[in-house]
Structures are given as C-alpha cells and as structure tokens.
Amino acid sequence: MKQESAVVYYKTGNTFLKKGNLLKAISSYKAAIRLDPLYAKAHSNLGVALKNAGLFKEAITYFERALVLKPNQAVVYNNLGNVYTKMNRHEDAIRLYRRAIVLKPDYKEAYHNLGSVLYFTGKTGEALDMLVKYEDIRKNKWKTNK
C-alpha cells in the first residue's frame, strides 16, 4: 500500500515539475520518499526539482542517493553533472558526463553537456569531438553496438 501511494505522489510530482510548480513538485517527491525511502526515481526527480529551484547542494544529496539505490543511471549522472556545471565545478561535471556516456553511448544530451563544459574549460578540440557526436546522434547517424 505504501509503495502504491508513493507512486501516486511521484506521478503528482512529475505533473507539478512539468508545469514548473517546483515547490509542489518538491513536496510531492519528498512525500513519495517518506513512504518508500528506496524509490530511486523519486530521489532523482527530487534532485531535478531542487536543481531547477537553485538548491544545488540539496539536489546533489538526492542525486547521490538515487545512484546508491540504483547505480548506473546515465540520466542521473548527467543531471548531477548539470548541477556541478552550475556550481562551476567543471572537472566534476566532466567526470559525470563521461560516466553517463559510458553507461549510455548514444546519450546525446550528455555529449552536448560534456562538449559545452570542455569548451568553456578551454579544451576546444575535445569539445568539438563531443559536439560532433552529439550532432551525429541527433541526426541518427551514429549507432552504438548495444
């Protein structure tokens, strides 16, 4: 019963997040987590809502919890990289974007984000390579072996 209720709060949080109502999204995700502390998706989406609200340190906590609960989530590594980018922790962001790409080699957003951070840190050659891969994936030209 608690897990079913947690799913309802999670889905409600998703609706609020899509509408940009961050306070209600945060509240809904926290309610889902109270009911099911092992709900990795709720931790991850709470991290997104907190990031969007500018609460970066708190967002990091929930993204990291999501990864402890369910490792190897490329989207969570990418989102955590986005937080570190916002905090000007570029080397940490680069490491996380690279991890997202290892986990999901056709993850175009991670290539774009990695390319952007590499560019802003002066690594223009590698940045160009990442942005070319992003465009190839976007145009559906690049295929993975997975």
Secondary structure as UniProt FT lines:
FT   HELIX           2..19
FT   HELIX           22..35
FT   TURN            37..38
FT   HELIX           40..52
FT   TURN            53..54
FT   HELIX           56..69
FT   HELIX           74..86
FT   TURN            87..88
FT   HELIX           90..103
FT   TURN            105..106
FT   HELIX           108..120
FT   TURN            121..122
FT   HELIX           124..138
FT   TURN            139..140
//
